[in-house]
Amino acid sequence: MNRSQTELTYLGASAQNASPVGLVVILFDQLITDIKRAIAAIQTGEIEKRCHEIKHALLVLQQLEGSLDKEKGGQAAKHFSRFYSAIRAKLLEANIKVSPEILNRQIDLLFQVRRAWQQVDRAAAEPLTVTTPVNPTSSGEQSRNTHWTA
């Protein structure tokens, strides 16, 4: 049930080098991994392992929800809060019903949201391209591209 030392070392290094959005992606990855492990435990009949993995997934959800800035986050924060609550409810339902189907559906939903966060992270890491006007030259140049790094 314990995470391997290699896995913990990798997660620690990833978190140290991640952007704030990258940290959210890492938490989504952990949440998905926990749910997959719970499904594997269901398939092998390991009740204690299933409960342990779902409990850890609930802790990750708590971390995600706790990171929301509900005052400054506006509607997006409210939507994410409701999303995390719905996932939490389904994890509890799946644990009670011992349902890999419910868990698989949560993985699908989490992957969709994870992809969106990953796109935001990539976009934030790309250099910003700004077109700035310059004085016309004899060659007819009206503007030039200036590359900025964010």
C-alpha positions in Angstrom: 0.0 0.0 0.0 2.9 2.3 0.5 4.2 4.3 -2.5 7.6 3.2 -3.7 10.6 5.4 -2.9 11.2 5.9 -6.6 7.7 7.0 -7.1 7.9 9.5 -4.2 11.2 10.8 -5.4 9.8 11.4 -8.9 6.7 13.1 -7.5 8.9 15.3 -5.3 11.1 16.4 -8.2 8.1 17.0 -10.5 6.4 19.2 -7.9 9.5 21.2 -7.3 9.8 22.1 -10.9 6.1 22.6 -11.7 4.2 25.8 -12.2 1.1 26.4 -10.0 -1.0 25.0 -12.9 1.4 22.1 -13.3 0.9 21.3 -9.6 -2.8 20.9 -10.3 -2.0 18.6 -13.2 0.2 16.5 -10.8 -2.7 16.3 -8.3 -5.1 15.2 -11.1 -2.5 12.5 -12.1 -2.3 11.3 -8.5 -6.1 11.3 -8.2 -6.4 9.2 -11.4 -3.7 6.8 -10.2 -5.5 6.3 -6.8 -8.7 5.5 -8.6 -7.0 3.1 -10.9 -5.5 1.3 -7.9 -8.9 1.1 -6.3 -10.3 -0.5 -9.4 -7.4 -3.0 -9.4 -8.1 -3.7 -5.7 -11.8 -4.4 -6.5 -10.7 -6.8 -9.3 -8.5 -8.7 -6.9 -10.9 -8.6 -3.9 -8.5 -6.5 -1.7 -11.0 -4.6 0.4 -8.4 -2.8 2.6 -6.4 -1.7 -0.4 -9.6 -0.4 -2.2 -10.6 1.6 0.9 -7.0 2.9 1.3 -6.8 4.1 -2.3 -10.2 5.8 -2.2 -9.3 7.4 1.1 -6.1 8.8 -0.5 -8.1 10.0 -3.6 -10.5 11.8 -1.2 -7.5 13.5 0.4 -6.2 14.6 -3.0 -9.7 16.0 -3.8 -9.6 17.9 -0.5 -6.2 19.4 -1.5 -7.6 20.4 -4.9 -10.7 22.0 -3.4 -8.7 23.7 -0.7 -6.5 25.4 -3.3 -9.5 27.2 -4.8 -9.7 30.9 -4.2 -13.4 31.2 -3.8 -13.3 35.0 -3.4 -11.2 35.8 -6.4 -11.9 32.7 -8.4 -15.5 33.7 -9.1 -17.7 31.3 -11.1 -14.8 29.1 -12.1 -14.0 28.4 -8.5 -17.6 27.6 -7.8 -17.8 25.3 -10.7 -14.6 23.5 -9.7 -15.9 23.2 -6.1 -19.1 21.6 -7.4 -17.1 19.3 -9.7 -14.9 18.1 -6.8 -18.0 17.5 -4.6 -19.6 15.4 -7.3 -16.4 13.4 -7.8 -16.2 12.9 -4.0 -19.8 11.7 -3.9 -19.2 9.2 -6.7 -16.1 7.9 -5.1 -18.0 7.2 -1.9 -20.8 5.6 -3.8 -18.4 3.4 -5.8 -16.7 2.3 -2.6 -20.1 1.4 -1.0 -21.3 -0.4 -4.1 -17.9 -1.8 -5.0 -18.3 -0.5 -8.5 -15.4 -0.3 -10.9 -17.9 1.2 -13.5 -18.5 4.2 -11.4 -14.8 4.7 -10.8 -14.0 4.4 -14.5 -16.5 7.1 -15.2 -14.8 9.4 -12.7 -11.5 8.7 -14.4 -13.0 9.7 -17.8 -14.2 13.0 -16.3 -11.0 13.7 -14.5 -9.0 13.1 -17.7 -11.1 15.6 -19.6 -10.4 18.3 -17.0 -6.8 17.3 -16.6 -6.3 17.8 -20.4 -7.7 21.3 -20.1 -5.3 22.2 -17.2 -2.4 20.7 -19.2 -3.3 23.0 -22.1 -3.4 26.0 -19.8 0.0 25.0 -18.4 1.5 24.7 -21.8 0.1 28.0 -23.0 1.5 29.7 -19.9 5.0 28.3 -20.6 5.1 29.4 -24.3 6.8 32.7 -25.1 4.4 35.6 -25.7 4.5 37.0 -29.2 3.6 40.6 -29.5 3.3 42.6 -32.7 4.6 46.1 -32.2 4.3 48.9 -34.7 7.5 50.5 -36.0 8.2 53.5 -38.2 7.7 52.6 -41.9 11.0 52.0 -43.7 11.8 52.4 -47.3 11.3 48.7 -47.7 7.6 49.1 -46.7 7.9 47.4 -43.3 5.0 48.3 -41.2 5.5 46.2 -38.1 7.7 43.6 -36.7 7.3 40.7 -34.3 8.9 40.9 -30.9 9.3 37.8 -28.8 8.8 38.1 -25.1 9.1 35.5 -22.5 6.5 35.3 -19.8 
